[in-house]
Amino acid sequence: MSRTAAPVINVKSKREIAKIRQACRIAAATLAELVKIVKPGVSTAMIDEAAQDFLSRYPGARAAFYGYRGFPGHVCVSINAEVVHGVPRKNRIVREGDLVSLDWGVSYDGFFGDCAATAAAGRISESAERLVALTRQCLDRAINVVKPGAAVGDIGHAIQSHAQSNGANVIRDYVGHGIGRSLHEEPAIPNWGEPGKGARLIAGMTIAVEPMVTLGSGAVQTDGDGWTAKTKDNALTAHFEHTLLVTDEAAEILTLNGHLND
């Protein structure tokens, strides 16, 4: 009987961590600028153009998503029921009350940083406010369980249990991941799970944790553009993400830099 090989999980050296840290600083700084320009009347193409402009301030940095598996934009811009991978378009206009999720990655000196945030366009509904706050809380709770010896299932359980206990659901079609020399590395980090199950965290690992939470069922479908993922029931979604370093005792947030604390 054949045995499936265990996934290879890369523990980073001090030199590699320093490079990932710099990529994450650039990613967080530029995402903070993108969040500020989300307002009614802006097209998603304008947000994409701004991402290019902000990134040009950092020589050698490039947008990690541009051309990745053929993705045509520099930043994923997803609105309301769009979960992730929204393709920027000139005719896609942000409206008053929209929730706009920005998923953004940077490559710098051979290493990657990845982060995401959901921004409000003008005044949003109470339910939208609640969803955004809940998704932030899910990320905070996930970060709090990250430490050496913890399991991937502990992260997912922290996210899933908090979302569901507050009347929401997690998106199961997309997951967090390891990150470093590649944008996506092992282990996969689902937003659901059982405590103690899955790969164990080790000091020196770098991981991207990204809860995607919805007020609906959580079922998704892909739009006709082949990229944009939307909830089947048209329910609102929110998305927050940080790249984390597993330290000897806990998690260090490498993409902090203010973008969740504007």
Residue pairs with C-beta under 8 A, 6 or more apart in sequence:
7 186
7 187
7 199
8 186
9 178
9 185
9 186
9 187
9 199
9 202
9 205
10 178
10 180
10 181
10 185
10 186
10 205
11 202
11 203
11 204
11 205
12 20
12 180
12 204
12 205
12 206
12 245
13 204
16 111
16 180
16 181
17 204
17 206
17 245
19 108
19 109
19 110
19 111
20 111
20 112
20 113
20 179
20 180
20 206
20 243
20 245
20 254
21 245
21 254
22 108
22 109
22 111
23 61
23 106
23 107
23 108
23 109
23 111
23 112
23 113
24 106
24 113
24 114
24 115
24 243
24 254
24 255
24 257
25 113
25 254
25 255
25 257
26 55
26 58
26 61
26 106
26 108
26 113
27 104
27 105
27 106
27 113
27 114
27 115
27 243
27 255
28 113
28 115
28 254
28 255
28 256
28 257
28 258
28 259
29 54
29 257
30 51
30 54
30 55
30 58
30 104
30 106
31 102
31 104
31 115
31 116
31 117
31 255
31 259
32 257
32 258
32 259
32 262
33 50
33 54
34 47
34 50
34 51
34 54
34 75
34 102
34 104
35 102
35 117
35 119
35 259
35 262
36 262
37 46
37 47
37 50
38 47
38 94
38 100
38 102
38 119
38 120
38 121
39 94
39 121
39 122
40 94
40 95
40 96
40 98
40 121
40 122
41 93
41 94
42 93
42 94
42 121
43 88
43 89
43 90
43 91
43 92
43 93
43 94
44 77
44 79
44 86
44 87
44 88
44 89
44 92
44 93
44 94
45 88
45 89
45 90
45 92
47 75
47 77
47 88
47 100
47 102
48 73
48 74
48 75
48 77
48 88
51 63
51 74
51 75
51 104
52 63
52 74
55 61
55 62
55 63
55 74
55 106
58 108
60 108
60 109
61 106
61 107
61 108
62 106
62 107
62 108
63 74
63 75
63 104
63 105
63 106
63 107
64 105
64 106
64 107
64 112
64 113
64 114
64 183
65 71
65 73
65 74
65 75
65 76
65 103
65 104
65 105
66 73
66 74
68 183
71 85
71 87
71 227
72 87
72 88
72 227
73 87
73 88
74 88
75 88
75 102
75 103
75 104
76 84
76 85
76 86
76 87
76 101
76 102
76 103
76 104
77 86
77 87
77 88
77 92
77 100
77 101
77 102
78 84
78 85
78 86
78 100
78 101
78 103
78 228
78 229
78 237
78 239
79 86
79 92
79 94
79 98
79 99
79 100
79 101
80 98
80 99
80 236
80 237
81 230
81 231
81 234
81 235
81 236
81 237
82 101
82 223
82 228
82 229
82 230
82 237
83 101
83 171
83 173
83 174
83 212
83 214
83 220
83 229
83 230
83 231
83 237
83 239
84 101
84 103
84 171
84 174
84 212
84 229
84 239
85 103
85 227
85 228
85 229
86 92
86 101
86 227
86 228
87 225
87 227
87 228
94 100
94 121
95 121
96 121
96 122
96 123
97 121
97 122
97 123
97 124
97 125
97 128
98 120
98 121
98 122
98 124
99 118
99 119
99 120
99 121
99 124
99 128
99 131
99 132
99 236
99 237
99 238
100 118
100 119
100 120
100 121
101 116
101 117
101 118
101 119
101 237
101 238
101 239
102 116
102 117
102 118
102 119
103 116
103 210
103 239
103 241
104 114
104 115
104 116
105 112
105 113
105 114
105 115
105 183
106 112
106 113
106 114
107 183
110 181
111 180
111 181
112 179
112 180
112 181
112 182
112 183
113 179
113 243
113 254
113 255
114 179
114 183
114 208
114 210
114 241
114 243
114 255
115 208
115 241
115 242
115 243
115 255
115 259
116 210
116 239
116 240
116 241
117 239
117 240
117 241
117 259
117 260
118 132
118 135
118 238
118 239
118 240
120 128
120 129
120 132
124 132
127 215
127 236
128 236
131 168
131 213
131 214
131 215
131 236
131 237
131 238
132 238
134 162
134 163
134 166
134 168
134 213
134 238
135 163
135 211
135 212
135 213
135 238
135 239
135 240
136 240
136 260
137 162
138 158
138 159
138 162
138 163
138 170
138 191
138 211
138 213
138 240
139 159
139 209
139 210
139 211
139 240
139 241
139 242
139 260
141 158
141 159
141 162
142 155
142 158
142 159
142 209
142 211
143 209
143 242
143 244
143 251
143 253
144 158
144 251
145 154
145 155
145 158
146 155
146 201
146 207
146 209
146 244
146 246
146 250
146 251
147 201
147 246
147 249
147 250
147 251
148 201
148 202
148 203
148 246
148 248
148 249
149 200
149 201
150 200
150 201
151 193
151 195
151 196
151 197
151 198
151 199
151 200
151 201
152 187
152 188
152 189
152 190
152 193
152 197
152 198
152 199
152 200
152 201
153 193
153 194
153 195
153 196
153 197
153 198
154 193
154 195
154 196
155 176
155 189
155 193
155 209
156 189
156 190
156 191
156 192
156 193
156 194
156 198
157 192
157 193
157 194
157 195
159 170
159 191
159 192
159 211
159 213
160 170
160 191
160 192
160 193
163 169
163 170
163 191
163 211
163 213
164 170
167 215
168 213
168 214
168 215
169 213
169 214
169 215
169 216
169 217
169 218
170 191
170 192
170 211
170 212
170 213
170 214
170 218
171 191
171 212
171 213
171 214
171 218
171 220
171 237
172 190
172 191
172 192
172 218
173 220
173 229
174 210
174 212
174 229
175 188
175 189
175 190
175 191
175 210
176 188
176 189
176 190
176 191
176 207
176 208
176 209
176 210
176 241
177 184
177 185
177 186
177 187
177 188
177 189
177 207
177 208
178 184
178 185
178 186
178 187
178 189
178 205
178 206
178 207
178 208
179 185
179 206
179 207
179 208
179 243
180 206
186 199
187 198
187 199
187 207
189 207
189 208
189 209
191 210
191 211
191 212
191 213
201 207
201 246
202 246
203 246
203 247
203 248
204 245
204 246
205 245
205 246
206 243
206 244
206 245
206 246
206 254
207 243
207 244
207 246
208 241
208 242
208 243
208 244
209 241
209 242
209 244
210 239
210 240
210 241
210 242
211 239
211 240
211 241
212 237
212 238
212 239
213 237
213 238
213 239
214 231
214 235
214 236
214 237
214 238
215 235
215 236
215 237
216 231
216 232
216 233
216 234
216 235
216 236
217 231
217 232
217 233
217 235
218 231
219 231
219 232
219 233
220 229
220 230
220 231
220 232
221 229
221 230
221 232
222 228
222 229
222 230
223 229
223 230
231 237
240 260
241 255
242 253
242 254
242 255
242 256
242 260
243 253
243 254
243 255
244 251
244 252
244 253
244 254
245 251
245 252
245 254
